[in-house]
C-alpha cells in the first residue's frame, strides 16, 4: 500500500519530536502497533485522534495542517 502524505507527515513530526512509535503511543494511551498502522497508511486518523497526537508531539493542530498543505 502506498503511504499517504498524511501518514508520512505524521511519521516526520514524530521523528522531529525525537519520539519512537512506542513513546508516542504511551503518551496517547495506545499501543505501538496503533501508531505503526497510521504511519504505514493502513488506518486513518480521525480529527480527535490527530488532535491527541499533536498535543503529545507538542505541535498545534493548525501547524500540522499547515505543514500538510505545504507538502
Phi, psi and omega in degrees: 000135179287134180286133180281163176299321180296316179297317179296320179292320178302314178298316182296316181291328175296314179294322177299330179273004180057042179245142171278167175301319180296318180295317178296316179302317179298319180297330182253009176073034180233185179259165178298322181294331175301311180293317181302317180300321179289318182290339178260006176072017180278341180213151181255145176279141169269175186298320180297316179294318179298320178298318178296319178296316180299317178298317181294327181273348181068048173228140180287152178300321180294323176294321178297313180296320179298317178296322179298314182293331180282340185279000000 
